[in-house]
Amino acid sequence: MAHGTELLTTGEMYRADRAAMDGGVPGVSLMDAAGRAVAAAVHAWGPPGRVAVLCGPGNNGGDGFVAARYLKAWGWTVRLGLLGAPDRLRGDAAHHAALWDGPVEALAPELLDGADVVVDALFGAGLTRPLEGAPREVVQALTAAGVPAVAVDVPSGISGDDGRVVGEAAVAAAATVTFFRKKPGHLLLPGRSYCGAVTVADIGIPDPVLGAIAPAATENVPAAWAAPWPWRRAPDHKYRFGHALVLGGGQATGAGRLAAMAALRAGAGLVTVAAPPEAIPLYAAEDASVMTEPLPSGASLDGVLADTRRNAVLFGPGAGVNADTAARVRTLVASGRAVVLDADALTAVADAPDSLAGAAGPLVLTPHEGEFARLFPDLTGNKLSRARAAAARTGAVVVLKGGDTVIAAPDGRASINATAPPELATAGAGDVLAGVVVAALAQGMPAFDAARAAVWLHGRAAAGAGPGLIASDLPARVPAALRLLRDTPNFT
């Protein structure tokens, strides 16, 4: 696991705090460092002006009192509002509240009057109940006023564990300052869209506390998987980088063509499209670099799998949802090849998802939310938990696609990706992703690393394209993403 990429749930963050204090770091020092980091984020906004600090009744409120104290010392005009009475604060929050030498007002919308910036220190990552009463009124007033807000830990109203809006109101922050490590809710939607720019502040929790916590979720960044990427070197030859086989459909040929080109651009040494004979001219015309082989509908896969150098197979895009597709899925799962199942291949086995378990080789499933719901209708809950459950059930790496794609391994490891721009919401983008996955598998990457790398490269390839991006633009943009990965040391 790459250093700094770990994502901590609310419970895991509590354990990290506790471990640091048990190891001799005073809680008041942790809170002081947290509040100072928040104050620094506000102070970077511009020349000192007027700031409203909204404090809750717990430790988040304590962070707010610290931030208020520093901002006042740095020349800001501070107005502080508290939910509840100061004498009801406990522990470290009470300690820091006692150090605040300014007035404490009751939490109310009027606190926002004339503010240039707002500090949201109402509730932290562990919020489980909807905002009600004064907090809800203030958050709604803040939304209406459009004053920029800096959130402490996570914006109030957002769950740090899964990014959902808890109820109907939440702070839409311009920036969020969190501590030690990010939370899943900083990356999962809709939470990510409420956080603004997220800064992770070092508040004095030593990294070794993670050893006992053993977090299983990470942010999907190259530092986690870039080392095993199979770069070409002088002695290499094409078979060193695998032979990807794409099983193309006879009608919707565009999906297979996009996948094949993406596989080549992502580094597969060779790519062959096997498709019904009548469709071969369409696949052959796509690019001279793509090889083709006739495969009649309903025919056995024995012939196209006879060459053992064809070490990774993609099936599903344009395949059609029918009994033949389901039968081919079963054959591929038992073949010992690395296999990527997408689109129609997933829907064709929706009545028997457990048939995917026990694959003889690496298996990657790449469903979008609709395909996932058809395949696993009984799995509910947040995106992270559902992807993990599906991976555990099938023994496959599951890539649950979207603006916050989750990549989950059968052993419980998971990564959340945040590089995908909204322009990827276009027909065929998923076929390109599947092609990049099969290329990474063909080149020998372990399935979890291959899926994480493909998702990141896919998002990076689309980055900066802007409105008008279509799927056929993407394969040619993959090499630039690869160059960035190769040429930028420690790229994150």
N, C-alpha and C positions, 0 to 999 in steps of 0.2 A: 504494500500500500504506500503510495507516494506521500511524503511528508506534507502536511497542511491541507490535504484534499479530503480528510475525514469529515463526515457530517455527523453531528451528534443530535440525538433526540433530546427532548426535554429531560427525561430521566437520566440519560447519559451525561448531560451537561451538569445536572445536579451532582452526580457522582464525581465528576471532575472537580467541581468546586469543593466538595467535601474532602476529596483526597488531597487537594492542595492545602486546605486548612489543617487537616490531620498531619500533613507533612511540615507544618510550621509557618505557613503563609497566613497571616491574620485576615479574617473576613473583611475587616474595615479597610485593609490595604487593597484587597481585590475590588471592593466597591469604589474606593477612591480612584483607582486606576481606570475603572470603567467609566465613572462620571467624567473624569478628566478627558478621556478619549472622546466622549460625546461632546464636551465643551469645545475641544479642538476642532471637531468636525463643523460645529456651528461657527466658530471663530474664523474658519477658512472661507466662510461664505462671503465675507467682504468686511468693510470697515464696521466697527462696533455700532450696533443700532439697538433696536428694541426686540427683546425675545420674551416669549411666553413659555414658561416651563410647566407642563401638565404632569403632576405626580400622582401615582396610584398609591394604594395602602401597603404595598409589599416592597420587595427589594428593587423592583424597577423604579418605584418612587424614590427610594434611597439614592439610586444612581442619578435621578433628576435633581435631588437636593445638592449633590456634589457638583453636577454640571452647572447649576445655578450659581454656586459659590465661586467657581472658577470664572464663569462668564462675567460676573459682577466685578471680580478683581481685574479682569482684562478690559474693562471699560464699557461693558454692555449695560443697558437699562433692563433690569430683569423684573418680570412679574411672575410670581409663582403661585400656582393653584394646586390644592391638595384634595383628593377624594377622602373625606373623613377628617377626623381631628388629629392634630400632631401627637397628642398624648396616647393615641392608639397604635402608633408605630412601634415596632419591636426590633430588637437586635441591632444589626449594623445600620439598618435604615433609621432607627431612632437616634443612633450615635451621630450620623451625618446630618440629620434634621436639626439636631441641637447646635450644630456648628453654623447653621444658616442664620445670618443676622438681619435678614430682611423680613418684610411682612409675609404672612401665609394667608392666602385668600381661599375661600371655598371654591371648589371646581365649578365653573359656570362659563357659558359662551362668551360673556363679557371680557374674560381674560384675553381674548384674541384681539380686542379692539386696538388698532394701531400697531400690532406686532409685525415686524419684518420677517421673523423666523419663529417657528414653534418647535419646542422639544417635546416629543411624545414619550413620556415616561410613565404611562398609565399602567399598562399590563404587558407582561413578557411573553415568552414563547409557549408557556404552559396554559394559556387561556383555554378554557373548555366551555364557557358559558357565553351567550350573546351579550353584547354591550346593552345595558339598560340604564334608565334614569339619566343622571348628570353626565356620565361618560358618553352615552349615546348622543345626547344633545350637543355636547362639545365637539364630538367627532363629526357630526352632521354639519355643525356650524363651520368647522374647519374646512370641510369639503366644499361648502358653499362659498367660503371666503377666498379659497385658492391661495392661501398663505403657505409657503414651502415649509415642510415639516422634516425634522430629523428624528427618526425613530430609534428608541433604545431597544436593542436586541432584535425584536421584530415589531412591525407596526401593530398597534393595538387593534384587536379584532381579527387578527390572523393567527392561525395555529402554526406554531413552529415545527410541529411534527409532520404535517401534511400539506401546508399551504392553503387550507380552505378558509373561507371567510366564516367565522363562527357567528352565525346570525345574519343580520342584514346591514351592518355598519362596520366599517374598518377605516383606519387612517391610510390614505394614499400618500406615502412618504416620498420626498425627493431624494432622501438618503437614509440609510440604516447603518447603525454602528452595532455590530455584534461582537462577541468576546470569545477568544480562544479558538473556536472553530465555527463554521457556518452550521445551520440547521437545515434539515430537508425542506422546510417551508420557505427558505430563501430561494430555492430553485424550482420547486414544484409550483405549477399554476393552480389557482390564480395568484397565490401568495407572491410569486416573483414580481408580478406586475405592480404590486403594492409597495415593494421594498425600495424602489429606486436603486441608486448605486450603493452596493453593500461593501462596507469596510470591516475587516476582521481585526480587532484590536488585541494586542498582547497585554494582558492585565496581570501577568505574573504567575499563571498556572503552568507548572513545568510539564513539558511534553511527555515525560515518562508515565504520567498518570494514565495515559491512553492504553498502556500495556494491560492493565487489569480490566479496562472497559471493553477493549477489543471491538471498536465500532465496525459494523459490516457495510455501512453505506459510505460512498465517496462521491465527490464531484468528478464528472468525467472530463479530465484534462490530460494532455499528452504525457505529463510527467508520470502518469500511472502505467502507461503502456508503450511509450515511444521507444524504449530501449530495445525491445525485440522486433521492431519494424524491420523487414528484410530489405535493406538497401542494396542496390546492385554494386558489385565491385568487379575489378578487371578480370579475374579468372572465371566469372560466372557465365552460365549459359541459360537459355530460356527455360529449360526443364527444371532448373534450380528454383524457379518461381511458380511452379505448378501449372496444371492444365485444368482450367475451369470449364465445366460443361453446363450449358444453359438449355433446359428443355423448354422450347418455345411452343406457343400455341399456333393453331392453324388459321384462326380468325383474327383475334386481337394481337397482331404481330408487333405493334409498337412497344409493348411492355418488354418483351424479350429482347428486342433490338436495343432499347435503352439500357437494359441490364448488361447485355454483352459488351457494349461500348464502355460502360462504367467499369466493368471488370478489367478490361484491357488498360484503361487509363489509370486504374488503381494498382497496376503492377503485375497482374497475372501473366505468366510467361506465354501462355496460349489460351485461347478461348474458342470453343466450338459450340455452335448452336445446333441442336438436334430438333427437327420439327417435321410436321407432315410434308410430304414431297411437294404438294401444290403450293406451299408457302415458302419453300426454299429460295426462289428467286428474290423475294422481298428481303429476306435475311441476308442473302449474299450481296445485295445491292447496297446494304447499309455502309459497309466499309470493307476494303480488301483485307484488312487485318483479321477479320472475323471469319473463322472456318465454319462450314456447314456440313450437316449430315442428315440424310432423310430418315425420318422415324414415323412410320404410319400411325395414325390414331389407333389406340388400343393395342399396338404391337408390344411385344416383350422388350424390356430394357436390356436384356442380356447382351445384345450386340453393341450398344453404345457404351456399356460398362465394361466391355471385354478388355479395353486398353487400361491397364492399371495405373498408367500415368495420369489419367483423368481422376484427379484426387479430390475434387470438390464439385458439388452439383447444386445448382439452383433450380428449383421447381416451383411453379405456381403462377407467375405473371402470364396472363393470357391463356391459361391452361383450360379453363372451363370447369364448371362445378358439376361433376358427374361421377359415375362409378369407376370409370377408367382412371380418372385423376386420383381417386381414393386408393385404388389398387397400386398405382405407381408410387404414391406416398409410402405405402407399406413396404414396397420393394426397396425403395431408397433408404428407408430407416434401417432396414436389415442388411444393407449393402456393405457397411463398414466404411463408406466414404464420409467425408465431411459434407453435410447437407444443410442447405438453407431452404426453408419452406416459407412461402409468402403467398398472399392474395388467395387465388382460387384453391391452392393446395391446402390451405388452412380451413377454408369454408367446406371443402369436400369431406373433411374428416370431423366436422363439428359434432356429429352424433356419437363420436367415439374418440374423444381427445386422449383417453388413457392408452390408446393404441400407439401413441407416439413414445411412450415410456420404454426404456430399455433399448434405445438406439445402439447399433453396433459401432457407430462412429460419432464424432462430434455433430451436434444438431443445434441449429439456430432457428428460432421462429421469429418472424418480424410482423406481427399484427398491428394494425391501427385499432382504435377503440371499438369500432363496429365489428371487426373480425374477432377481436378478443372476446367481446360479449357473446358472439355466436359460439365460440369455441369453449368458453368457460362461463356459462351463464350463472353458475352458482357462486362465483367469486365476487365478493363485494368489498367495499372499503376504499381506502385511498389507493392511488396509482402504484405507489411503492409496494404496499402490502400485496396487492393483487398480482403484480408482476412476479414477486418472490414466490407466492403460492403456486402460480402457474409453472414456474421453473422447477420448483420442488416436485410437483405432480408429474411432469413430463420428463424430467431429467435433461431438459434442453436449456440453453441460454435463450431467454425471452427478451426481445426488443419491443417494448410497448411504446409505439411511436406517438409523436405529437410535438408540440412546442416545448414540452418538458420530457422528452423521451427517457424512459427508464430501461436500463439494461440489467437484467437479473440473472444470476447463476443458480444452479440447483443447490449449491451449498450455502445459500443465503446472502452471498455478496451481491451488492447492487451499486450501480452508478447512475447518477442523474445528470443529464446533459442539458446545458443551457446555451449552446452556440447556434441553435437553429433559428434563422430569421423567419418572420411570418411569410415571406415570399415562397417558402417551401410548401405552402398549402396550394399545390397545383398538381394537376393530373400527371402521373408518371414519376413524381419525385420519389415515391416509395420503391419503384422498380429500380431506379438508379441506386438507392441505398442498398437494396438487395444485391445488386451487382458488385458494389464495393465490399460488402460482407463476404461474398463468395471468393472474391479476389484475395482478401486477407487470409481466408482459410486455405485457399490453394497455395499460398506462399508459406504455409506452415505455422501460422499464428494459432495459439490456443483459442478456443471458441469465445471465451469471455473477453479476451484482449482483442480478438478480431472484431467482435461486435462493437466494443467501445471505440476502437480506432475508426471503424467505418462510420459510426454515427457522428463522431467529431469531424472527420474529413468531409462528410456530406454537408454538415452545417457550415463548415468553414468555406467549402466551395461555393455555397450560396451567398455567403456574407459579402455585402457591398454591391451585390447585383442590382438591388432595388426593384421597384415595380416593373412588371413586365417579364420577370424571370419565368421561363418555361423549362420543363424537365429536360428537353433536348439541349439546353444550354449547359447543363450540369456536368456531363462527363468531361467536356473540354476544360472545365474549371478545376477539376480534381488535381491535375499536375501542379497548379499554383499552390494549392493547399499543401501538397506533399513537399514542395520546395520550401515553403514557410516552415514546415515541421523539421526539415533537414537542416536548414540554414540558420535557425534561431536557437541558440543554446538555451536550455532550461525553459523552453517555451511552455506557457501555461494557458 
